[in-house]
């Protein structure tokens, strides 16, 4: 599909001024030039033209708000000064897989003062001796070259960050389940404690009943002892009276 037609389709009933992101990868440019892209795309912040057969950036319109530009897998070999003129606020530029061979070609990017990340992977320039050191020296404003900083620390991946956020949201489910499990465990613990409490209560009641029975037995024994004492007392009095009677009888006989 031709680039001009593809851009028209990507508008999707919007005006060019309403478009902030535009992706026209794998379409075909006419004679290696940009076509269908005009100054009306003044709100454009992200533009991707990967593998569209570009050989020149001469027809690039003024895009003052453009911050991220994807131009990988084309046939661009120069004219990079156009970028600083038309897209002065670029922070990310991907030129990997193009025909860039010399440091002098990249020198034209010095005027992109906000440029933080530059990708020249799979360009012939990467075979130069001390390539990375030379680029960082030539373009001191950049932090990352081919995805790594001067100390070989990898650039943060915004897509990876998004994935982490999604994982965090998905992970919320298991966390909730874990909370439910904790509640179930708490309930089970409460049940166990309740059961133990029930056993303790039962034992306590049984102990009380046993104690009551022992107290009753003691009371019965006391009653029996008291009755025994009373009987003994009665019998003692009876024996005393009998003895007195016998004494009286003996006195009478003596008389």
C-alpha positions as CSV (number, residue, x, y, z in Angstrom):
1,X,0.0,0.0,0.0
2,X,1.2,3.5,-0.8
3,X,2.2,5.7,2.1
4,X,-0.2,8.5,1.2
5,X,-3.2,6.1,1.2
6,X,-2.0,4.4,4.4
7,X,-1.8,7.7,6.2
8,X,-5.3,8.6,5.0
9,X,-6.7,5.3,6.4
10,X,-4.9,5.8,9.7
11,X,-6.7,9.1,10.2
12,X,-9.9,7.2,10.9
13,X,-12.3,10.1,10.5
14,X,-10.0,12.4,12.4
15,X,-8.4,15.6,11.2
16,X,-4.5,15.6,11.1
17,X,-4.5,18.0,14.0
18,X,-6.2,15.4,16.2
19,X,-3.6,12.7,15.7
20,X,-0.9,12.3,18.4
21,X,0.4,8.9,17.2
22,X,0.8,7.6,13.7
23,X,2.1,4.2,12.5
24,X,2.6,3.5,8.8
25,X,5.0,0.6,9.0
26,X,5.6,-1.6,6.0
27,X,3.8,0.5,3.4
28,X,5.6,1.9,0.3
29,X,7.0,5.3,-0.2
30,X,7.2,6.9,-3.6
31,X,10.7,7.2,-4.9
32,X,12.0,6.8,-1.3
33,X,10.4,10.1,-0.2
34,X,7.9,10.8,2.5
35,X,4.4,11.5,1.1
36,X,1.0,12.2,2.6
37,X,2.5,13.7,5.8
38,X,2.0,17.4,6.1
39,X,2.4,20.3,8.6
40,X,-1.2,19.8,9.6
41,X,0.0,17.0,11.9
42,X,1.1,19.6,14.4
43,X,0.1,17.6,17.5
44,X,2.0,14.5,16.4
45,X,4.2,13.1,19.2
46,X,5.0,9.6,18.0
47,X,5.7,8.6,14.3
48,X,6.7,5.2,13.1
49,X,7.8,4.6,9.5
50,X,9.5,1.2,9.7
51,X,10.5,-0.6,6.5
52,X,8.8,1.8,4.1
53,X,11.7,2.2,1.6
54,X,12.8,5.7,2.6
55,X,16.1,7.0,1.2
56,X,15.7,10.6,2.2
57,X,14.1,12.8,4.9
58,X,13.9,15.9,2.7
59,X,10.1,15.8,2.5
60,X,9.6,15.5,6.3
61,X,7.1,18.3,7.4
62,X,7.5,20.4,10.5
63,X,6.5,18.4,13.5
64,X,7.3,20.6,16.5
65,X,5.8,18.2,19.1
66,X,7.3,15.0,17.8
67,X,9.3,13.2,20.5
68,X,9.7,9.7,19.3
69,X,10.6,8.8,15.7
70,X,11.0,5.2,14.4
71,X,12.8,5.0,11.0
72,X,14.4,1.5,11.3
73,X,14.9,-0.8,8.3
74,X,15.0,1.9,5.6
75,X,17.8,3.0,3.2
76,X,18.6,6.4,4.8
77,X,22.3,7.3,4.4
78,X,22.3,11.0,5.2
79,X,20.4,14.3,5.3
80,X,19.9,13.9,9.1
81,X,20.2,17.7,9.6
82,X,16.5,17.8,8.5
83,X,15.6,16.2,11.8
84,X,16.9,19.1,13.9
85,X,15.2,21.6,11.7
86,X,11.7,19.9,11.5
87,X,11.6,17.9,14.8
88,X,13.6,20.0,17.3
89,X,12.1,18.3,20.4
90,X,13.0,14.7,19.6
91,X,14.0,12.6,22.6
92,X,14.1,9.2,20.9
93,X,15.4,8.3,17.4
94,X,15.7,4.8,15.9
95,X,17.8,4.6,12.8
96,X,18.8,1.0,13.1
97,X,19.1,-1.0,9.9
98,X,19.9,2.0,7.7
99,X,22.9,2.9,5.5
100,X,24.7,5.1,7.9
101,X,28.4,4.6,7.7
102,X,30.3,7.6,8.9
103,X,30.5,9.6,12.2
104,X,30.2,12.8,10.1
105,X,26.7,11.7,9.1
106,X,25.6,11.4,12.8
107,X,27.3,14.7,13.6
108,X,24.2,16.4,12.1
109,X,22.2,15.3,15.2
110,X,24.2,17.6,17.6
111,X,21.5,20.2,17.3
112,X,18.8,17.9,18.7
113,X,19.4,19.1,22.3
114,X,16.7,17.0,23.8
115,X,17.8,13.7,22.3
116,X,18.3,11.1,25.0
117,X,18.2,7.8,23.1
118,X,19.7,7.0,19.7
119,X,19.7,3.6,18.0
120,X,22.1,2.8,15.1
121,X,22.0,-1.0,15.5
122,X,22.8,-2.9,12.3
123,X,24.2,0.2,10.6
124,X,27.7,-0.1,9.1
125,X,28.8,2.7,11.5
126,X,28.7,0.3,14.4
127,X,31.7,-1.6,13.0
128,X,34.0,1.4,13.5
129,X,36.7,1.1,16.1
130,X,35.6,2.7,19.4
131,X,32.2,3.3,17.9
132,X,30.4,3.8,21.2
133,X,33.0,6.0,22.8
134,X,33.0,8.2,19.6
135,X,29.2,8.6,19.5
136,X,29.0,9.5,23.2
137,X,31.7,12.1,22.7
138,X,30.1,13.4,19.6
139,X,26.6,13.6,21.0
140,X,27.0,14.4,24.8
141,X,23.3,15.0,25.2
142,X,22.3,11.3,24.6
143,X,22.1,8.9,27.5
144,X,21.5,5.7,25.6
145,X,23.1,4.3,22.5
146,X,21.6,1.1,21.0
147,X,19.7,0.5,24.2
148,X,22.6,1.0,26.7
149,X,24.3,3.9,28.4
150,X,28.0,4.6,28.5
151,X,28.4,2.2,31.4
152,X,26.6,-0.6,29.6
153,X,23.4,-0.2,31.7
154,X,20.3,-1.2,29.8
155,X,17.7,1.5,29.1
156,X,14.4,1.1,30.9
157,X,11.7,-0.4,28.7
158,X,8.4,1.4,29.0
159,X,6.6,-1.7,27.6
160,X,8.2,-3.8,30.3
161,X,7.0,-1.3,32.9
162,X,3.4,-1.6,31.5
163,X,3.7,-5.4,31.7
164,X,4.8,-5.1,35.4
165,X,1.7,-3.0,36.1
166,X,-0.6,-5.5,34.4
167,X,1.1,-8.3,36.4
168,X,0.6,-6.3,39.5
169,X,-3.2,-6.0,38.7
170,X,-3.5,-9.7,37.9
171,X,-1.6,-10.5,41.0
172,X,-4.2,-8.7,43.0
173,X,-6.5,-11.7,42.5
174,X,-4.2,-14.2,44.3
175,X,-3.6,-11.7,47.0
176,X,-7.3,-11.5,47.6
177,X,-7.6,-15.3,47.6
178,X,-4.8,-15.4,50.1
179,X,-6.7,-13.0,52.3
180,X,-9.7,-15.2,52.1
181,X,-7.5,-18.2,53.0
182,X,-6.2,-16.3,56.0
183,X,-9.8,-15.6,57.1
184,X,-10.7,-19.2,56.7
185,X,-7.6,-20.2,58.7
186,X,-8.6,-17.7,61.3
187,X,-12.1,-19.2,61.4
188,X,-10.7,-22.7,61.7
189,X,-8.4,-21.5,64.5
190,X,-11.4,-19.9,66.2
191,X,-13.3,-23.2,65.8
192,X,-10.4,-25.1,67.2
193,X,-10.2,-22.7,70.1
194,X,-13.9,-23.0,70.6
195,X,-13.7,-26.8,70.6
196,X,-10.9,-26.7,73.1
197,X,-12.9,-24.2,75.1
198,X,-15.8,-26.6,74.9
199,X,-13.7,-29.5,76.1
200,X,-12.4,-27.4,79.0
201,X,-15.9,-26.3,79.8
202,X,-17.1,-29.9,79.8
203,X,-14.2,-31.0,81.9
204,X,-14.9,-28.2,84.3
205,X,-18.6,-29.2,84.6
206,X,-17.7,-32.8,85.1
207,X,-15.3,-31.8,87.7
208,X,-18.0,-29.8,89.4
209,X,-20.4,-32.7,89.3
210,X,-17.7,-35.0,90.7
211,X,-17.0,-32.5,93.5
212,X,-20.7,-32.2,94.2
213,X,-21.0,-35.9,94.5
214,X,-18.0,-36.1,96.8
215,X,-19.5,-33.3,98.9
216,X,-22.8,-35.2,99.0
217,X,-20.9,-38.4,100.1
218,X,-19.1,-36.4,102.8
219,X,-22.5,-35.0,103.9
220,X,-24.0,-38.5,104.0
221,X,-21.1,-39.8,106.0
222,X,-21.4,-36.9,108.4
223,X,-25.1,-37.6,108.8
224,X,-24.4,-41.3,109.3
225,X,-21.7,-40.4,111.9
226,X,-24.2,-38.1,113.7
227,X,-26.9,-40.8,113.6
228,X,-24.3,-43.3,114.9
229,X,-23.4,-41.0,117.7
230,X,-27.0,-40.4,118.6
231,X,-27.7,-44.1,118.6
232,X,-24.6,-44.7,120.7
233,X,-25.8,-42.0,123.1
234,X,-29.3,-43.6,123.3
235,X,-27.8,-47.0,123.9
236,X,-25.5,-45.5,126.5
237,X,-28.4,-43.9,128.4
238,X,-30.3,-47.2,128.1
239,X,-27.5,-49.1,129.6
240,X,-27.1,-46.5,132.4
241,X,-30.8,-46.8,133.2
242,X,-30.7,-50.6,133.1
243,X,-27.7,-50.5,135.5
244,X,-29.6,-48.1,137.8
245,X,-32.6,-50.4,137.7
246,X,-30.5,-53.4,138.6
247,X,-28.9,-51.5,141.5
248,X,-32.3,-50.7,142.9
249,X,-33.3,-54.3,142.6
250,X,-30.2,-55.4,144.5
251,X,-30.9,-52.9,147.3
252,X,-34.4,-54.2,147.7
253,X,-33.1,-57.8,148.0
254,X,-30.7,-56.8,150.7
255,X,-33.4,-55.3,152.6
